[in-house]
Amino acid sequence: MKPTFLAVSIACSLAASSLAAARLKDLVDIEGVRENQLIGYGLVVGLAGTGDRQQTVFSNQSLTNILERMGVSVSPTAIRVKNTAAVLVTAMLPAFAQPGLRIDTTVAAIGDAANLQGGILVLTSLRGADGQVYAVAQGPVVTGGFVAGRGGSSQTVNHPTVGRAPNGASVERPAPSVAPKSTVRLQLRQSDFTTSTRIAAAINQKFAAKDAPAARAENSGLVIVAIPAPFASRTTEFLSELENLTVEADRPARVIVNERTGTIVMGKDVRVAPVAILHGNLNVEIQTSLAVSQPAPLSQGSTEVVPQTTVGAKEEKARSIVLKQGATVEELCRALAAIGSTPRDIIAILQSLRSAGALEAEIEVI
C-alpha cells in the first residue's frame, strides 16, 4: 500500500500561498500592557473519599486553621481529610483589570488526592509576584475527567487531579499595568529588522506630521512611537487606531521538520534551485527459522535446536524528478509524493537539497 501524503502536501500548499497583511495587534505587544500571573494555596472540599490521605500533613493543618477561624478548635491529628484536597490555584490577571472583574482559575492537587471531581474550592487568596492579593477565588471545580471503578478494574480519563473554575475568581485590586504616556513602545513577537522597518513606515504614513516622524525602528524587536499632539489626551483612541494598522510581516525562509510525526512545514519564501533528484529504496529482509536436529536411533547424541538464517536484499530502481528554475514549494511536495517518498524520505531529501545548496532556507528540526 502506498503511503498517504495528503497532510504534507496540504501543509506545503498552504504555506506556499501568499500571506496577507496582518493587523499590528497580531504582530506586536505594547510594553507595559500585559497579563500578570497569580497564584494561591487553598483547599477543595466535598470530595467523595478521593481527597488527601493522612500522610499529607499540610491538608490537616490547613483544615484546622480554617476551623479555628470559625471558632472550632480541633487537633490536626484528630481529623481525617479524605474528602479534602490541598491545591494550588493559578490565574492570569488581564491588563487594566478592575475590581469586580471575574476571571478563570486553574486548580491542581499538590497532595496525594486521587480525584477532584465534584469538589468546591474554598475561599482562596491569589497573589502576584509582589506578594499583594489581587483576587480571591471560590466555587465549584470542573475537572473534565473522571475515574471509574475500583482496584485493578478502573478507568481514568484525562487528568482528574487538575480542574478549572470558570469565572471562579473575583478581582479585588487593579492590575499593575502601565498606561503609555507620551510614547508607545511596540515589542515585536518575532524579531525581524524588515518587519520593524515596515511597521515604522506604516505608522509614519498615517500619523506623522511634517518633518516629524511619529515612529522609528529602534532595533529588530522594538519600535518606538511618539503619541501625536491631536491624540495627547486620547491615548486609548490612538492605540485603537494603531493596533488596527495592517503590515505585511517578513519572515525568514525556513523549513520546520518534526521527524517524530513526519510533519513538514515550509514558508512561502522557500525557493528551490534547478535540481534533479534520484530516489530509490533498498530493502533488506532477514528471516530466522528454528529447526530441530534429532540424533540417530540408539546413538549417544542429543537433540538440538539449529537456527537457519536467510538474508535477502531487494533494491528498487531509482526514480527521478527534475525541478526547473522558479519551482515552487507546492511543486516540490507534489513531485516528491509522486515518486512514492514517505515523509521520512522527504526529510532526508530536504537535508540533501540544503547541503547541495539547492534549498535556500534553513532547516529547523523540532
C-alpha positions, 0 to 999 in steps of 0.5 A: 500500500502506498503511503498517504501524503495528503497532510504534507502536501496540504501543509506545503500548499498552504504555506506556499500561498501568499500571506496577507497583511496582518493587523499590528495587534497580531504582530506586536505587544505594547510594553507595559500592557500585559497579563500578570500571573497569580497564584494561591494555596487553598483547599477543595472540599466535598470530595467523595473519599478521593481527597488527601490521605493522612500522610499529607500533613499540610491538608490537616493543618490547613483544615484546622486553621480554617476551623479555628477561624470559625471558632472550632478548635480541633487537633490536626491529628484528630481529623481525617481529610479524605474528602479534602484536597490541598491545591494550588490555584493559578490565574492570569490577571488581564491588563487594566483589570478592575475590581469586580472583574471575574476571571478563570482559575486553574486548580491542581492537587499538590497532595496525594488526592486521587480525584477532584471531581465534584469538589468546591474550592474554598475561599482562596487568596491569589497573589502576584509576584509582589506578594499583594492579593489581587483576587480571591477565588471560590466555587465549584471545580470542573475537572473534565475527567473522571475515574471509574471503578475500583482496584485493578478494574478502573478507568481514568480519563484525562487528568482528574487531579487538575480542574478549572473554575470558570469565572471562579475568581473575583478581582479585588485590586487593579492590575499593575499595568502601565498606561503609555504616556507620551510614547508607545513602545511596540515589542515585536513577537518575532524579531525581524529588522524588515518587519520593524522597518515596515511597521515604522513606515506604516505608522509614519504614513498615517500619523506623522506630521511634517518633518516629524516622524511619529515612529522609528525602528529602534532595533529588530524587536522594538519600535518606538512611537511618539503619541501625536499632539491631536491624540495627547489626551486620547491615548486609548483612541490612538492605540485603537487606531494603531493596533488596527494598522495592517503590515505585511510581516517578513519572515525568514525562509525556513523549513520546520521538520518534526521527524517524530510525526513526519510533519513538514512545514515550509514558508512561502519564501522557500525557493528551490534551485534547478535540481534533479533528484534520484530516489530509490529504496533498498530493502533488506529482509532477514528471516530466522527459522528454528529447526530441530536436529534429532540424533540417530536411533540408539546413538549417544547424541542429543537433540538440538535446536539449529537456527537457519538464517536467510538474508535477502536484499531487494533494491528498487530502481531509482526514480527521478524528478527534475525541478526547473528554475522558479519551482515552487514549494507546492511543486516540490511536495507534489513531485516528491509524493509522486515518486512514492517518498514517505515523509521520512524520505522527504526529510532526508531529501530536504537535508540533501537539497540544503547541503547541495545548496539547492534549498535556500532556507534553513532547516529547523528540526523540532 
